[in-house]
Amino acid sequence: SMAASQRSHGRVATVAIDAMSFKLPVFVGDIVCVYTEIVRIGRTSMTIHVEAWALRGRIGKRVKVTEGQFTFVAIDENRKPQPIPDG
């Protein structure tokens, strides 16, 4: 939600998670990196593609452990949808 919050300049609510797939487990000692890309911006909502990668054994191989599409809605202080600002 950090990418969505930054883009909307405020609070967001998760309204959908589409096509979430877990490819591999994350083990104790793995370093996990999460990458996001905004794929669609509407008037009050946005869809963000999320990938998580694990670095095995701190210096080992990097593997994708999960990915999915998340839809967020920008909300105001009353938890009502609000427009996403341009740029």
C-alpha positions as CSV (number, residue, x, y, z in Angstrom):
1,S,0.0,0.0,0.0
2,M,3.0,2.3,0.3
3,A,3.1,2.9,-3.5
4,A,-0.6,3.6,-3.6
5,S,-0.4,6.0,-0.6
6,Q,2.5,7.9,-2.2
7,R,0.7,8.2,-5.5
8,S,-2.6,9.3,-4.0
9,H,-0.9,11.6,-1.5
10,G,-2.9,10.1,1.4
11,R,-4.7,7.1,2.8
12,V,-5.8,4.2,0.7
13,A,-8.0,1.1,1.2
14,T,-7.4,-2.3,-0.4
15,V,-10.5,-3.2,-2.3
16,A,-9.3,-6.2,-4.4
17,I,-6.5,-8.7,-4.8
18,D,-6.6,-10.4,-8.2
19,A,-4.5,-13.3,-9.4
20,M,-2.3,-13.6,-6.3
21,S,0.0,-16.6,-6.8
22,F,2.6,-18.0,-4.4
23,K,5.5,-19.6,-6.3
24,L,7.9,-20.5,-3.5
25,P,8.1,-20.3,0.3
26,V,10.1,-17.6,2.2
27,F,12.5,-19.1,4.6
28,V,13.9,-17.8,7.9
29,G,17.0,-15.9,7.0
30,D,15.9,-14.9,3.5
31,I,16.0,-11.2,2.6
32,V,12.7,-10.2,1.0
33,C,12.5,-7.4,-1.6
34,V,9.1,-6.1,-2.8
35,Y,8.7,-4.3,-6.1
36,T,5.6,-2.5,-7.4
37,E,4.4,-1.0,-10.6
38,I,1.3,1.1,-11.1
39,V,-0.5,-0.4,-14.0
40,R,-3.8,1.6,-14.0
41,I,-5.0,4.8,-12.4
42,G,-8.7,5.7,-12.4
43,R,-10.5,8.6,-10.8
44,T,-10.4,7.2,-7.2
45,S,-8.7,3.8,-7.7
46,M,-5.5,2.3,-9.0
47,T,-4.2,-1.1,-9.8
48,I,-0.7,-2.0,-8.7
49,H,1.3,-5.1,-9.8
50,V,3.3,-6.4,-6.8
51,E,6.3,-8.9,-6.9
52,A,8.2,-10.2,-4.0
53,W,11.6,-11.8,-4.4
54,A,13.7,-13.6,-1.8
55,L,17.5,-13.6,-1.6
56,R,18.3,-17.0,-0.3
57,G,20.9,-17.3,2.5
58,R,21.7,-13.5,2.3
59,I,24.2,-13.9,-0.5
60,G,22.5,-16.7,-2.5
61,K,20.2,-16.9,-5.4
62,R,17.4,-14.4,-5.9
63,V,14.0,-16.1,-6.6
64,K,10.5,-14.7,-7.1
65,V,8.3,-16.0,-4.3
66,T,4.9,-14.3,-5.0
67,E,3.2,-11.8,-7.3
68,G,-0.3,-10.3,-7.7
69,Q,-2.5,-7.4,-8.7
70,F,-3.9,-5.2,-6.0
71,T,-6.6,-2.5,-6.4
72,F,-6.6,0.4,-4.0
73,V,-9.0,3.3,-3.5
74,A,-7.9,6.7,-2.3
75,I,-9.9,7.7,0.8
76,D,-10.4,10.9,2.8
77,E,-10.5,11.4,6.6
78,N,-14.1,10.1,6.6
79,R,-13.1,6.9,4.7
80,K,-15.0,8.0,1.6
81,P,-13.4,7.7,-1.9
82,Q,-11.6,10.8,-3.1
83,P,-10.1,11.6,-6.4
84,I,-6.4,10.7,-7.0
85,P,-4.4,13.9,-7.8
86,D,-2.7,14.3,-11.2
87,G,0.9,13.4,-11.2
